[in-house]
Amino acid sequence: MKILVIEDNVELLKDIKNFLEDQGNICEIASDYQSALMKAVIFPYDILVVDIMLPDGTGLDIIKEVKKENIDVGIIIISAKNAVGDKVNGLEIGADDYLTKPFYLAELNARIKALYRRKAYKGSKEIIFNEIKIRPENHEIFVNDRLMSLTKKEFDIIHFFVANRNRLLTKEAIAEHLWGDHIEMADSFNFIYTHLANLRKKITKFGGKDYIKSIYSVGYKFSD
Amino acid sequence: MNLVNRTNKYYLIFFIFLFPLMVAVDYYLIKYVVNKEVDEILIHESERITFSLNENGELPSSSYLLSITPIDKDFPVLNNKSRDTLIYQAYKDKLVPHRTYDFGAKINSKKVKISLKHALLEMNKLIIWLFVTTTLIILLLVVGLFLINQGIYKWAWKPFFENLSKLTNYDVTKKSPVQLENSSIAEFQELNQIVTVLMDQVRKDFQNLKEFNENISHEIQTPLAIIRNKMVLLLESQNLNKKELQWVQTVYQEANKLSKIGKSLTLISRIENQEFTRLDNVDVRAVVENIVSNMEEMIAFKDLKMDVKLNPVTMKCDLILINILLTNLIKNAIQHNHERGSIKILLNEKKFEIVNTGKVSKVETAQLFNRFQRGDKTKESLGLGLAINKKICELYGFQLDYGYHDEKHKLSLGFNK
């Protein structure tokens, strides 16, 4: 998929670009209002990732312009302001999702993929990873075509892993994905550890391979 | 004691001292003047008698004549003095105060002392009247001053008291400046000017400080995001030895902590700024149910026994804030619990109450709601959750109470509806 990332901090922009390109996307970048607006209006993208605060304008105006031109594109706002007003404004003028800085790149990636699937396939597309098949709209996961019974959080973990396959997911990133922003859960890491152990067992019981690898004590990676 | 009462008190004290003084002064003054006047009349009479005696040797008739006494020697020149004396008046059958005047003369070559008299009766009455009128004047003065004082207090001080009540309600977090009442009195005008300047300064300082805090919280987020991303790249690179890995991991964790602090402080300052003005019709029961179901796996993981009794409650407030508040409370009950413990949640129109098993807190209850205060320092929490809760409660006037009984923590949130 083709993504335009609009962000005024060049270093962060590079991180996002590298991460998304590693996931097999085409990623273009813009670091100011003028060039961003030009690219967003002229070239076709699947997803726009828009920072609100730009040196010469606001990302909200870019979104308004894109919507005025009737361009069909998924839009995710990234902002350091953490202001609910911004979030509400952004979603009202037609953005699809909102992430507060600092976000985990894995989280941004998962959101982009989910948004793309909603837009391009109306959410009906199955995600397939070897013998694992995910139906996001029904919260169902099949291993070797057999439906696994999972709790909501277990489903979220696998979905998050598959969306970010081959990448290191830190425990912090997983915890924030599962419980959201303002929660500091001391027990969450133990919880993740135990649940991943259970999930491994479940998947191997269904004849699946153990893809979840523990990376030191930092986090996990889902890979062949 | 307020100003008018204090002023009146001093006026009263002043008049209490002034009154006898005035009466005494008046009394002696008038007595002196009257005596002098009477003396003059008597001296004039004595001169008339002396003149008549010298001219034709006859004693003229005089209504002032009291007595004529023969004397041996010459009447001493210096001795012709006036005196106060009491003389018996037969027609009144009592002693009446008189002024007498003695002088020497010769009648038919015989030396005599002639005494003249003048009644002082009317003068005494005058003094009594004087006393009465002085009293009246002073009373009128007291009453008049009291009334004028009250009037001044009501009229001239009115803007002062209005300003006072305005300043009492002054809130430095409000952006609008206080408009002070104008007064025609120079001192009050000056006071208003000074207070206005002071308030402006305080407000400016407060705003600057607030903006600084907010900016810091915002501005650190992007650098932190970059630090975090680079640390993940380092961790993924797989070229690190075990020690280096630990260092990177520590940096990563601390960056995360910093970011959470920034986010929490931003949230607190935004609640303080009253940026959450939405009044949603919040179904509190649904919010609680939603949070509990979101924590379901965690509850099962810790094997906690849940006892949830929820009555339907709706409230006008910001959904996001009420969600943060209740999430924090429920999350704490799970976090500060031990395995196979229990949680009891109660919700009704009056309050939300959560009771959970857990270790006793080492921090005083009052301090528990301060920033960076933790009940249990060993855990990975930042201690900002309760400070956020406190701010939300202040915003909506909720009453947050904490207690520890029978090895159970009890937090109750009174809605004050």
Interface residues (C-beta under 8 A of the other chain):
Chain A: N9 E11 L12 D15 F19 A80 K81 N82 A83 V84 G85 T100 K101 P102 F103 Y104 L105 T151 K152 K153 E154 R167 L168 T170 E172 W179 D181 H182 I183 E184 M185 A186 D187 S188 N190 F191 T194 H195 I215 Y216 S217 V218 G219
Chain B: H218 E219 Q221 T222 L224 A225 I226 R228 N229 K230 V232 L233 L235 E236 L245 Q249 Y252 Q253 N256 S259 K260 K263 S264 T266 L267 R270 E275 F276 N294 E296 E297 M298 F301 K302 I320 I324 T327 N328 K331 I334 Q335 K379 E380 S381 L382 G385 I388
